[in-house]
Amino acid sequence: VAGDVDGTLTRFLEANHWKVEEAHAAVQSMVRWREENKIDQLLSKPSNVLLQRSLCQFCPSSHHGFDKAGHPIHVELSGKYKW
């Protein structure tokens, strides 16, 4: 998933104790679930700005960019959540 085919297949093989047929069935199930729930299209839809603004009032957090390895840096101010 996310372009790492080898890593994904390895994870499924490890999870199924290196039983190829079981890993294959699990991968097929995952692909079917992703298609049924339109997972790969989620980020292609425009976001609801009003919803985002509302959430920010209750859960202050922000995306600050990426580290040197390309990992996202996300800061949550969980002590300031207004539950």
C-alpha positions as CSV (number, residue, x, y, z in Angstrom):
1,V,0.0,0.0,0.0
2,A,1.1,3.6,-0.6
3,G,3.6,2.4,-3.2
4,D,5.5,0.0,-1.0
5,V,4.5,-3.3,-2.6
6,D,7.3,-5.3,-1.1
7,G,6.7,-4.0,2.4
8,T,3.0,-4.6,2.1
9,L,3.4,-8.2,0.9
10,T,6.0,-8.9,3.6
11,R,3.7,-7.7,6.3
12,F,0.9,-9.9,5.1
13,L,3.2,-12.9,4.8
14,E,4.5,-12.3,8.3
15,A,1.0,-11.9,9.7
16,N,0.0,-15.2,8.1
17,H,3.1,-17.1,9.3
18,W,4.5,-17.1,5.8
19,K,1.6,-19.2,4.4
20,V,1.3,-17.8,0.9
21,E,-2.3,-18.9,0.2
22,E,-3.5,-17.3,3.5
23,A,-1.5,-14.1,2.9
24,H,-2.9,-14.0,-0.7
25,A,-6.5,-14.3,0.6
26,A,-5.8,-11.5,3.2
27,V,-4.4,-9.2,0.5
28,Q,-7.4,-9.8,-1.7
29,S,-9.7,-9.0,1.3
30,M,-7.8,-5.8,2.0
31,V,-8.0,-4.7,-1.6
32,R,-11.7,-5.5,-1.8
33,W,-12.3,-3.5,1.5
34,R,-10.3,-0.5,0.1
35,E,-12.4,-0.6,-3.1
36,E,-15.7,-0.9,-1.3
37,N,-14.9,2.0,1.1
38,K,-13.2,4.1,-1.6
39,I,-10.1,4.5,0.6
40,D,-7.9,5.5,-2.3
41,Q,-10.2,8.4,-3.2
42,L,-10.6,9.9,0.3
43,L,-7.8,12.5,-0.1
44,S,-8.8,13.4,-3.7
45,K,-12.1,15.0,-2.4
46,P,-12.1,18.6,-1.5
47,S,-12.2,19.0,2.3
48,N,-15.0,20.7,4.1
49,V,-13.4,23.9,5.4
50,L,-16.3,24.7,7.8
51,L,-15.9,21.3,9.4
52,Q,-12.2,21.8,9.7
53,R,-12.6,25.1,11.4
54,S,-15.1,23.7,13.8
55,L,-12.8,20.8,14.7
56,C,-9.9,23.2,15.2
57,Q,-12.0,25.0,17.9
58,F,-12.3,21.8,19.9
59,C,-9.0,20.0,19.0
60,P,-6.2,22.5,18.4
61,S,-3.5,20.9,16.3
62,S,-1.5,21.6,13.2
63,H,0.7,20.2,10.5
64,H,4.1,21.8,10.6
65,G,5.8,20.2,7.6
66,F,8.1,17.2,7.3
67,D,11.3,16.0,9.0
68,K,14.5,15.2,7.1
69,A,13.3,11.6,6.5
70,G,10.1,12.9,5.0
71,H,7.8,12.0,8.0
72,P,5.0,14.4,8.7
73,I,5.3,16.6,11.8
74,H,2.0,17.1,13.5
75,V,1.6,18.9,16.8
76,E,-1.5,18.3,18.9
77,L,-2.3,20.5,21.9
78,S,-4.3,17.9,23.7
79,G,-4.2,19.8,27.0
80,K,-6.2,22.5,25.3
81,Y,-9.0,20.3,24.0
82,K,-12.4,21.6,24.9
83,W,-14.3,18.4,25.7
